Every structure is written in structure tokens, then in C-alpha cells.
Amino acid sequence: MALSQRKELILAAVVEFYIATGEPVGSKFLVTALPFTVSSATIRNEMAELSELGYLEQPHTSAGRIPSDQGLRYYVDRLLDTVNPSESEMFRILSTVDHTEGDAKRILSQLCDLTAQLTGMAAVATTPFSDRAVINNVQVLPVGKKAALVLVSTTAGVLKSRIAKLSAAADYPLLELFYNVAAANFIGAPCESVNKAMLQQITVNLGERALDIAPLLVSLFDAVAQSAEADVIVRGRRNLLDSALRADAPAIIEFTSEPERLLPLLKKNRDGGLHFSIGKENGSRSLQNASVVTAGYSAGNGTAGVIGVLGPTKMDYARVIPLLRYVGDVAGRLIADNADDTTKE
């Protein structure tokens, strides 16, 4: 339901004062803060109606009002004026991240470190959701007489490896055979198409060399399976101890240390754009006083992940949102470039 213009201005003023100070807002302050002339009694009536509608809360009987989760949601959806990242912030992000080595996880870890530093909150990210990714390169390196390292990269910029323990020597004929099999059956194939039935059929077709090459194929299968699973990255948890969430910090730190609990929350934004989960919207008691804001990034082929922040519900959304948009854009470009470089190798 849309509010009247006056109610919207009052709600925006309450939210912005609360974000800046953490204190309840009274009618006397709003008389001087609002861009129009109105009596204190009128403002009190409007605030009472906003409270009845669920947009404001009164923490104590004699105190002013603070925004509810519903009020914050209305504010970020309809009233927010964002502030673009500064040139120094953008330069710091671009100049600090080293994408010349490592895969998407390394790039995202660096971006999360920077985001946590710039916002003073915890930063979260997922590696690309790779169910739509394609295998673009397979390599194998002998690491012993009867052992080899199998590496798989995907169009999502993900790189995974597995050690294969062999029953035969890791010699040139065996490795060449593996390369030929990989080129014919795996390179260019969607990750989701690689399954055990496919592996069994390839093994059957190899005849007498099946036993020798089987460990390499199993390692390849495991690496592909792992590449299709998004990893969760969390940085800056200690920032929560110095924020308005310090009382909740131990529970939040425990929550974010368990990827299986955090990943479903982040997956809500797997289609890209911006996503907010404010307070009780997070669905966890540990996060009832927190907001999770994520920006989707694209790796250039429709495969995407998210990067975002976890902080107090009274975070500075006007600054955080454009910063995350920019970080998400950088993440997508760097991961796509990294995937292209891997393909050329």
C-alpha cells in the first residue's frame, strides 16, 4: 500500500535519523527536519498512524519512534536516494584485486575483504551457481610415478582439482589417452550433463585400458561435481563485534560459519539484481536484527552468483547499495575475463 506524500517524508526522516544515530525520533525533531511546515501535533498523529500500519515502532512508552522491518522495507523499496561510490573507493577496488592468478573463489575472497573494510560489516559471497556452466578446459599433471593431478575449469570461472592414484604408470600414452577422452566427452559439455551413467559408458568403451584410466575419470567426475556446487565466502565477521549487532554477533558468527544455513538465504538472489532480507525476513532468530543485502553478478554467460553484506538493519543503505552494484559488476567482469584466459591456455 502506498503512503501519502507526507507520511512518506516522515517515514524517510525517521529512517534516516535512526540510521545516522541509532536513536528513536520524536515529533519535536521532525518539526525542524521536515521540508514543510506542520505542527508537532499533526506529526504525532501521522506517526501514530504509521505505527498502527506497522511502519514505525515505539521501543518505550515515552520514547520516540524507530522504523520497523516493514518500515525499512518500504524505505529501501520506494524512498531511498542512493549515493554513488567515490572515485577513491572504485579505484581501490579495481587496483587491489589481483585476478591474474586463481579462480573465481580467489577473486571473490579479495572483493569480500575489500567490501568488509569499506562498509565495516561482514561481507558474503557465493562462487557462481554453476548448474548452467560448461566445462571449458581439462588438464592433467603427473605428480608421482602413479599419481596425477586432474584440473577442471568452467565457463563460470571455477577451477577445481583432484588427485588420482593410478594402478599404472602416469606415462605419456596414458595421459594422452585421458586428454583425448576428455576432449571428446567433457570439454564443451554442461556440468549438469556429467553423471555416473556417462562415466560408466565411457569406461566400457575404453576396453582393456579402462582399469588404467578409470582413476583419472573418477577424479575428473568429482572435480566437475564440486565445481557445480557454489561455495560460500564470508569475511569481516569481527566487524559485527563493533557494530550495533554486537549483542547478536556470537549467534551471527556461528550462523555464518555453517554454509548449509547461509547458502539458502543467498540463493534467493541467484537470478541477479539486488535483494534485501531485513530483520525477520531472514527467517532465522540469529539474524532477526540484521539485514542481508546482496547484488547478483554475471560471469558473462548467464551463470551468476551473489556478493553482499550482512550488518545491522540500520545500515547506510544509500551508500551500501551502489557500492554492492559496483562490486558485483567488477566481480562479473573479472571472473568472465579469468574464464576466458583459462580457455586460451
N, C-alpha and C positions, 0 to 999 in steps of 0.2 A: 504494500500500500504506500502510495506517495504521500509525503507530508506536505503541509503548506510551506510556502517560502519562509515564513517567519520561524516556524518550528525547525525547518532545516538549518537556518542560520544559528538558532540557539543550540541545536544539537552539535553542529560543527564547532561552535565556540567552546562548548563543554568538552568535546573530544580533544580538541587541540590544546586547551589549557591542561587537561588531565594528562595528556601525553607529555607535555612540557614539564609539569611539576609533580605529577602523581597525586595531587590533592583534589578533594571534592570542590565543586564550583558552586558558588552561591549567586543569588539574584543580584546582589549589590555589585558584584564584579561585572556581570553581564550588562548591566545598565550602561557602564562606561566602555565595554568591549565591543558591543554590537554596532553595526554601521547604520543604525537608525535610532530614532528617539522613541522610547517606550517606558512606561512606568515600571517600577520594581514589582508592583502587584500584578501587572499583566504578565511579566516574565515568570513570576511564581506560578501563576495559573497555567501558563504554557508548559513549564517544567513539570507540574503535577500531571498534566495530560500526557506528556511524553513518558512519564513514569508509569501511568496507567496502561499505556500502549506497549510498554516493555522496553523502551529505548534508553531509559535512564534508571538508575538505582540510587537509593539513599542509604549509605552504609551505616549511618547513625541518625537517630531521631532529629537532633539539632544540626546535623551537618548539611552541607550542600549535596549536589548530585554528582555521580560519576556515570560514564556510559556503561551500559550492559553489553554482553556479547552481541545482542541484536542491534544495539545502537552502533557499535563498532562496525558491524557488518553493513548497515545502511550507509555509514560514513564512507567506507572504502569502496563500496559499490557505486555510490551516487554523488558524493560530495568532495571527494579527495582531489586536491590540486597537487600534482607531483612536481618535484624539483630534479632536474637532470643531474647526473653525476658531474662533478667538477672535472676540468681538464687534467688536473693533477691525479685524481683518482683513476681516470681512464688510462692515463699514461702509466701509472703504477701497475695496473692490471696487465696491460699489454707488455710492459718491459720486464716484469718479474717472472711471468710464466714461461718456462722452457719446455717447448713441445718438440724439440729436435730428437729427444730420446724418450722411450717409454710409450705406453699405450694410453687409452682414454682414462683409465683409473689414475694414472700419474698426473695427467693434465688436470683432472677434476680435483684431485687432492690438493694441488697447488692453488687452484682457484678457490677452494673451500678455505684454505689457510688465509688467503687474502680477504675473502668475504668476512670471515670471523674477525679479522683485525680491523677492517673498515667499519663494521657495524657494531662491534662489541657484543655480538651474540654468538650462539652456536650456528655453524654452517653445516648444511646437509646436502648430499647429492646422491644420485644413483648413476652407475655406469649405464650405457644405453640399454634400453629394453630391446633385446636382440632377436626376438622371435621372427622379425621380418628381415634380419640381416643375412648377408650372403658371404660364404667363405671366399676370400679373395687371394689367400696365399697359404701354402703349407710348406714347411721346411723341416729337415731332419739333420741333426748333427751328432756324429758319434762322440760319446763321452767315456768310452771304455771299450774293452775288447768285445764285450757282449752287452752293451748298453747304448742307447741313443736318446737324444732329446728331440721330441716332436713339438713343433711350434705351429700354431694356427692363428691367423688374423682374419678379421671380418670387416665388412664394409661399414660396421658401426665403430671402427677404430679400436676394437677389443683385441688384445693379444693374450693367448693362453698357451701354456706349455705343459708337457707331461714327459716323465722319464719312462722309457720302455726297456725292460730287462729281456734280453733276447736269448733264444736257445741256440742260435747260430752266430757266427762272427758278423760284426757290423761292418762288412766289407762293401766295396763299390757295387758289385752286382745286386746285393740285397737292397741297398739304399736307392739304387737306380730303379729297381722294380717298384719299390714303395712310391717313389716320385711319379712313376707312370700311372700307378693305380690311383694315387691322389689326384693327379691331373684329369684322369678320365672320369672319376666318380665324385670327387668332393669339391674341387675348385670350381666356383661358379654356382654351387648348389646352395639353396637356402638352408640356414642352420636347422630350421624346424623339420626339414626333409630327411635329416640324418638320423636313422634309428637302427635298432638291433637287427631287424629283419634285413635291412640293406647291407649291414655289415656281414651277416651270415651268408647272404647271396654272393657277395664279393669273395669271401673266403672259399666258398665252394668252387667258384670259377677259377681259382688260382691253382687247383690241383696239388701237385706234390710240394710246392713251395708254400702252401698255406700255413703250415706249422711255423715256418721260419718268419713269415711276415705278420702273423696274427698279433703278436705283442705290439707291433707298431700301429696296426689298425685299431686295436683296442685303445691305445694311448691317444690316437687321433680322435676317436669317438668320444672319449672322456673330455678332451680339450674342447671339442665342439659343444658338448653338452654344458660344460661350465661357462663357455662364452655366451651362451644363450640366457644365462641367469644374471640378472642385474645385481651388482654389488652395491652395498650402502656405505657411504663415506660420511663420517661425522668429525668435525674439527671445532675447536674452541669451546668445548664443554665447560671449561673452567671459567669462561666469561659469565656463565649463569650465576656463579657464586657471588659476583659483584654487581648483579642486576636486581631488578625488582622481583625476580624469581628465586632469590637466594634461599628462601624457606622451602621452595619446591625443588631446588637444584638436585639434591640427592636422588629423589624419585625420578626426575627427568634424566639424569645421567644414567641411572640404571635402565630406564626405558630405552634410551637411545643406544645402549650397548648391546641390545638384542635386535639384530637386523630383521628377524622374522616378525617383530612387533612394529618396527618403524616403516618397513617397506610397504605394507598395505596402505598406510597413510600417504606416502609419497606417490604411490601408483595412481592415486586419484587424479594426478595431473599428467598422466602418460600421453595424452593427446596434445600437449603443448599449451602455450599461452601462460597466463598467470592463474594461480589457485591459492585461496586463503582458507585456512581452518582456524577459527577463532574460538578460544576457550573450550566450552563444552562440545563444540562441533568436532573436536579432535577425537571424541569417543573414548578417551582414556582419563581416568581420575588423575593420573600423573601429569597430564597436560591441560587440566581444567583452567589454569591461569595463564596459559601460554598461547601464542599464535605461531602457526607454521605457514610461511609464505614461500611458494616455490614458483620458479619460472621454468618452462619447458625449453629444451634446446633440441635442435635437429642436427643430425650428423650428415645431412646433405642427401639422404636417400629415404626419408620418411622414418628412419629409425631414430628414436628420441629417448632422452632421459630427462631428469629434472635436477635443478640446483636451487637451493633456497636457504632460509634462515629459520631458526627456532628461537623465539625470545618472548618477552612479556607481551601481553595483549596491548599494553600501552606503548608499543614500539613506534618509532617515527616512520609510519607507512609512506609518507610523502617522499622520503629520501630512500627508503629501502626498496620500494617497488621499481623505480627506474634503474637503480643500481643492479638489481637482480636481472632486469631485462637486458642490460648491457653485458653482465657476466654470462648470462645464458647465450647471448649472441656470440660472444668470444669463445665460449666452450664449444658451440656447434661448429664454428669455423675452424678452430684448432684441431678438433677431433676429425673433421672431414679431411683436412689437409694431411693429418697424420695417417689416415686410412689410405689416401691417395699415394703417399710416399711409400707405404708398405707394399702397395700393389706394384709399384715400379721396381721394387728391389728384385 
